[in-house]
Amino acid sequence: MLSIGHITIDSPLVLAPMAGISDQPFRLINRSLGCRFAFTEMISARSLVYQNKTTIKMLSSPVEDRPLGVQIVGADSEIIKRALDILSNYPFDIVDFNAACPVHKVVSTGEGAGLLREPVKLQKLMKVIVDHADKPVTVKIRSGWDEASVNAADIALRAQDAGVKGLLIHGRTRAQGYCGQVDYAIIGKVKKSLTIPVIASGDALSPRLVRKMFDETGCDGVAIARGALGNPWIFRETNAYLKDGTALCRPDVHEIAQTMKNHLTLLVRFLGETTGVIRFRKFFGWYTKGMAVKHLKVRAFHAETGDEMLRLTEEMETIPSSCPPINCDV
Ligand SMILES: Cc1cc2nc3c(=O)[nH]c(=O)nc-3n(C[C@H](O)[C@H](O)[C@H](O)COP(=O)(O)O)c2cc1C
């Protein structure tokens, strides 16, 4: 159970925001397998204000895609306020502010993780967002900019002072990107110093690693990110493992194939056939990770129609060697 402001979620696991990944079809697939709360991909406040068509599309969500948090990125308080006005017309449950994105294009404009180098400015922005948003506000940070400037504890206190209702922390610095050791100690330190809930992120790749995150940091929730790529079952398996140590078996090839088909159908419906199939190509690779189907992956990478992709998924199902190991390793 996890409570953020007045929002109560009956699992401590959330689907992390992932740009280019956490679209509506991806969220729905994860929800069908036990995800109870999801974030949208990062949405630029500026693009929203300029009514960028792709950005507006990112805001759509059916009722079965709730409760849902929207994540915005920006560094200009006036633009952010206008973006929040637009967001108030949508049924999001939480507004998350991104102070974690490490991408050069983002940090070079002072946004995302760039704000970790300007704690005072970040605190002021958080206050503006809390005052202006009509929903509970959370913020996502990293442990710091680099090894020499790990300042998450200070930033976290500033966030709480600004009225933020929950904090997501990726236990890596901006300099680390997505590699290297997750700093469990800094997450634990942040958790100890706050009264608002802390959702930890970093290498939540299996039920056992999620358990480790809880044990080592005392966090209130864990955000699943790369662990869900081609593996929405991580929610079902981790919920069971956290409840009573049950180690569920991995899905068999037929369940994987059926989930792939559902995902593809949702993507084609949401993005249209051409873009939906292109977006599914990388998912074909993720869903079939560890299977002896390299020839199918190569063809999937060039597939252009939904039918072509469906046939590849069906072919995958008929190849005995494509069965992933049915073990119960968590
Ligand atoms: C492809 C990709 C896109 C991401 N996009 C975002 C994003 O838009 N906003 C954000 O706060 N974090 C983003 N992240 C970071 C994740 O939310 C998460 O904090 C990070 O991947 C660490 O968790 P993991 O090691 O379990 O993957 C992204 C990560 C990946 C791999």
The ligand as a Gaussian input file, in Angstrom:
#p B3LYP/6-31G(d) Opt

LIG

0 1
 C       14.361000       4.416000     -21.962000
 C       14.228000       5.142000     -20.649000
 C       13.519000       6.319000     -20.598000
 C       13.396000       6.995000     -19.376000
 N       12.650000       8.137000     -19.345000
 C       12.424000       8.743000     -18.150000
 C       11.532000       9.839000     -18.073000
 O       10.913000      10.261000     -19.049000
 N       11.372000      10.421000     -16.849000
 C       12.025000       9.965000     -15.732000
 O       11.847000      10.510000     -14.648000
 N       12.848000       8.914000     -15.788000
 C       13.050000       8.281000     -16.960000
 N       13.840000       7.170000     -17.011000
 C       14.446000       6.661000     -15.775000
 C       13.603000       5.577000     -15.129000
 O       12.351000       6.086000     -14.702000
 C       14.336000       4.941000     -13.931000
 O       14.501000       5.908000     -12.913000
 C       15.712000       4.409000     -14.293000
 O       15.647000       3.651000     -15.479000
 C       16.306000       3.571000     -13.164000
 O       15.552000       2.411000     -12.928000
 P       16.020000       0.945000     -13.482000
 O       17.505000       0.835000     -13.203000
 O       15.183000      -0.012000     -12.679000
 O       15.740000       0.941000     -14.937000
 C       14.001000       6.494000     -18.210000
 C       14.724000       5.291000     -18.278000
 C       14.836000       4.613000     -19.474000
 C       15.602000       3.321000     -19.508000

